[in-house]
Amino acid sequence: MSPKPQPYTTLPGARFEPLATEEGLERYDLLEVSYDSVNYEDLFGGGDVNFVVHKGTLSLRGPTYVGNEEQLVCVVEGELIVDGPLVIRDVGVYVPLWIKGSLIAKDLMLSDESQVFIEGDLKLTGNLVTDVTDAAHLVVHGEAKVGAWLRPSQRGAIYLPESVPDPIEGDALKEKLVPTLSSSQSWVEHVLAGQRLLRD
């Protein structure tokens, strides 16, 4: 059984504290971290921008499945280290995850409208999977080390360093996938279960 999706704020070990909007807007410039791709106005439509901050490293054990329900800006003032795969699936809600350090995990899968901004490095022992809509963002400022980049959806604003291998997408991806992968839900289940995605 896959774990149930939960917001960043309820992840075991997460200690997100609210930060005043004014201070958050001053301290965290989304336009700058997104390489001028998106600002808070775009995501929140002029509504309230609420910030929560986790100080220091956030370490998570085992498969981690994130699904947010309310609009927040979640800042990790350190590394985000996941002992297993990390799946972020935000549907119809925009929740920027801003990591001041590096993101380290086995696999990383972003789905639907996920928003991830990494000032440090992206270090995956497995694969990166992006199955997102046009509104999604993945921005990595540092280096990146990933096994393979699987891109079932060729959408989203994705800014990765040159060290990332070219994405496997389209017909090439279809030919290489294990036969059991068909829908986006099974992508989520496969990644969370640590199952193989590509044929040998």
C-alpha positions in Angstrom: 0.0 0.0 0.0 1.3 3.5 -0.9 1.4 6.1 1.9 -1.4 8.6 1.8 -0.6 12.1 0.5 -0.1 14.7 3.2 0.8 18.4 3.2 4.4 19.5 3.9 3.3 20.9 7.2 2.2 17.5 8.7 5.2 15.5 7.5 6.8 13.6 10.4 9.7 15.7 11.7 8.7 18.9 9.9 8.5 21.9 12.2 7.1 24.7 9.9 6.5 28.0 11.8 4.4 30.8 10.3 6.3 33.9 9.1 4.6 37.3 8.7 3.6 38.0 5.1 5.6 41.2 4.8 8.8 39.6 6.1 8.2 36.6 3.8 7.8 38.8 0.7 10.9 40.7 1.6 13.0 37.6 2.4 11.8 35.2 -0.4 11.7 36.7 -3.9 9.9 34.1 -6.0 10.6 35.9 -9.2 14.3 35.8 -8.5 14.5 32.1 -7.5 12.4 31.1 -10.5 14.6 32.8 -13.0 11.9 35.3 -13.7 9.4 32.6 -14.5 6.7 33.1 -11.9 5.7 35.5 -9.1 3.3 35.2 -6.2 0.7 37.2 -8.1 0.7 34.5 -10.8 0.2 31.7 -8.3 -2.1 33.3 -5.7 -4.0 35.6 -8.0 -3.6 38.6 -5.7 -4.9 36.6 -2.6 -3.0 36.2 0.7 0.5 34.9 0.6 1.1 32.8 3.7 4.6 31.7 4.6 5.8 28.8 6.8 9.5 28.2 7.5 11.3 25.1 8.7 14.7 26.0 10.2 17.6 23.7 9.5 17.7 20.3 7.8 14.4 18.5 7.3 15.0 14.7 7.3 12.2 12.3 6.2 12.2 8.6 6.5 10.9 6.1 3.9 8.6 6.8 0.9 7.2 10.3 1.2 4.0 11.3 -0.6 3.1 15.0 -0.5 -0.3 16.4 -1.5 -1.2 19.9 -0.3 -4.7 21.3 0.1 -4.2 24.9 1.0 -2.0 27.6 -0.6 1.2 28.2 1.3 4.8 29.1 0.6 6.8 26.3 2.4 10.5 27.2 3.0 13.1 24.8 4.2 16.1 26.8 5.5 18.5 23.9 5.0 18.7 20.6 3.2 15.7 18.4 2.5 16.8 14.8 2.9 14.5 11.9 2.1 15.5 8.3 2.9 13.5 6.9 0.0 11.5 8.3 -2.9 9.7 11.6 -2.8 6.5 12.2 -4.7 4.9 15.6 -4.8 1.4 15.7 -6.4 -0.4 19.1 -6.0 -3.7 19.1 -7.9 -5.3 22.5 -8.4 -3.3 24.2 -5.7 0.0 26.1 -5.9 2.4 25.5 -3.0 6.0 26.6 -3.7 8.5 24.4 -1.8 11.6 26.6 -1.5 14.7 24.7 -0.4 17.6 26.9 0.6 20.0 23.9 0.7 20.0 20.7 -1.4 17.3 18.1 -2.1 18.6 14.6 -1.5 16.4 11.6 -2.2 16.2 8.2 -3.9 13.7 9.3 -6.6 11.8 12.5 -7.1 8.5 12.6 -8.9 6.6 15.9 -9.6 3.0 15.6 -10.7 0.2 18.0 -11.8 0.9 21.6 -10.4 3.9 21.0 -8.1 6.3 23.9 -7.5 9.8 23.2 -6.3 12.7 25.7 -6.1 16.1 24.4 -5.0 18.9 26.9 -4.3 21.4 24.1 -3.7 21.9 20.8 -5.5 19.5 18.0 -6.6 21.0 14.7 -5.7 19.0 11.5 -6.6 20.4 8.0 -6.4 17.5 7.0 -8.7 15.4 8.9 -11.3 13.6 12.2 -11.8 10.1 12.0 -13.1 8.1 15.0 -14.3 4.5 14.4 -15.1 3.2 17.9 -14.7 1.0 20.6 -16.2 2.1 24.0 -17.8 1.7 25.7 -14.4 4.3 23.5 -12.6 7.9 24.5 -11.8 11.1 22.7 -11.0 14.1 25.1 -10.7 17.6 23.9 -9.6 20.3 26.5 -9.0 23.1 24.2 -8.0 24.4 21.0 -9.6 22.2 18.0 -10.3 22.9 14.3 -10.2 20.1 12.0 -11.4 20.1 8.5 -12.8 17.7 9.3 -15.7 15.1 12.0 -16.3 11.8 10.5 -17.3 9.4 13.0 -18.8 5.9 11.5 -19.4 4.6 15.1 -19.7 6.6 17.5 -21.8 5.1 20.5 -20.0 5.9 22.7 -17.0 8.7 25.3 -16.5 11.7 23.1 -15.7 15.1 24.7 -15.3 17.9 22.2 -14.7 21.6 22.5 -14.9 23.5 21.0 -17.9 24.6 18.1 -15.8 21.2 16.5 -16.1 20.9 13.9 -18.8 18.5 14.7 -21.7 14.9 13.6 -20.8 13.6 10.3 -22.0 10.2 11.2 -23.5 7.6 10.5 -26.2 8.0 7.2 -28.1 11.4 6.5 -26.7 10.0 6.6 -23.2 7.0 4.3 -24.2 9.4 1.8 -25.5 11.6 1.7 -22.4 8.8 1.7 -19.7 7.9 -1.5 -17.8 4.5 -2.8 -19.1 2.7 -2.1 -15.9 3.1 1.7 -16.2 0.1 3.3 -17.8 -1.7 6.0 -15.8 -0.3 8.8 -13.7 -1.6 7.1 -10.6 0.5 4.0 -11.4 3.5 6.3 -11.9 2.9 7.5 -8.3 2.5 4.0 -7.0 5.5 2.7 -8.8 7.8 5.4 -7.6 6.6 5.3 -4.0 7.0 1.5 -4.0 10.6 1.8 -5.3 9.6 -0.3 -8.3 11.6 -0.3 -11.5 10.3 2.1 -14.1 12.4 1.2 -17.1 13.1 -2.2 -18.7 16.6 -3.5 -18.5 
